[in-house]
């Protein structure tokens, strides 16, 4: 793993919208029974304009990108909080910035829509070689 310093941006990557098909497949693959991810009528009753993308889809993308940068064994912890709904048609911008370097490398994570609306925030810790 390469050396990192406080303030380094590990990645800032724009992800294409997953579309309804991928959201439905993710629900099946994760055995997520919540109809808010696949049923428009249910989502409307809950006050949303259409189905919602699962939060764990965003978390999985963070894990994938961190693994690409630091190597999969280096990822020690990943904690993501969801702050706004994401719809299947939404593109997201995922960002990771180093906030602390010590016995581990701590990173601040953020996910936002192209208009700047934050949808998730979190912290990741990477092991140091």
N, C-alpha and C positions, 0 to 999 in steps of 0.2 A: 504494500500500500504506500502511496506517495505521502509526503509530509504535508500537513495542513497547518494554517495559522488562523488565529482569531480574525474574523472578518472575511475569510475566503468564502466565496459562493461556490458550493459544490455543484449545483445545477440550478437552472431556471429554464424549465422546459414547458412548452405549450403542448397540451395533449388534445387531440381531436375528440370531438364528441363521440361517446360510445354507441349512441343510437339505442333504440328500444330493444333490438334483438340481443345485443350484448348484455343489457341490463337484465333481461329475462333469463338468458343463459347463466349469468352470475347467480341469480336467485336459485335456479335449479342446482347449479354446482355446489353452492354453499348450503343447500337445503333450507333456504330462508322462506318461511311460509307467509311472510307479511305481504298481503295483497297490494299494499301501497306501491310496490315496485312493478306490478304487472296489470293492475286493474284501474282503468281511468275513472270509472264510477266511484270506486272506493276512495281514490285519491281526491276526487272532487268533494266527496262528503267530508273528507278530512281538511278541506280548505285549500287544496293545491290545484293548479291548472291542469296538471297531468301527473303521471307516475313519477316517482323519485328514484334517482340513482342511489344505490346502497353506499353508505359511508365506507364500508370496508373495500369498495372498489378503489377509492382514493388512497386508503392506507396501503393496499397492495401495490399501487403505482409508486408510492413513496419507497416501499421496500425494494421494488425492482430497480429504481433509479439509484438508491443508496448502494445496493449490491453491485451495480455496474461501476460506480465510482470507487468504492472501497473494498469490494469483494464480499461475497455473501457471508463468510465466517466472521467478518469484521462487525456486522450489525449485531449489537448487544441488546438494544432495547428500542422500541418504537411506540410512542404514545401520541395519538391523534385525537383531537376534539373537533367535532363538527359544529360549525357556527351558522350555517345557512343551507337551505336546500339546494341540491344540484339535480337538474333534470337531464334526461337522456340526450337532449340536443345541445347541452352546454359544453363548450370547450373549457378547459381548466389550465391554469398556469401553476405548476408546482415549483417551489423554490426551497432550497436548503442552504443555510448559512452557518458557518462555524462560529459558535459563541464562546467556546472554552476548549482549551487544549491542556490536558493533564494526563492522568492515568487512562482516561478515555477522551475521545473527541466528542463534544456535545454540539449538536446542531439544532437551530431553530428552523422549523418547517412551516410553510404556509401554502395554502391552495387558494386561488382566487379566480374569478371569472375575468375575461378580457376587460370588462368595464371597471375592474378594481374591487368588486365586491368579494370580500373574504368568505370562503366556504369552509375552511378548516385551518387549524393551527396545531402545532405539536412540537415534540422534542424527540430527537433520535440520539443514541449514543453508539459510537463506533469504537471498537477495540483498537489499541495501538500495538503495532508489531514490536 
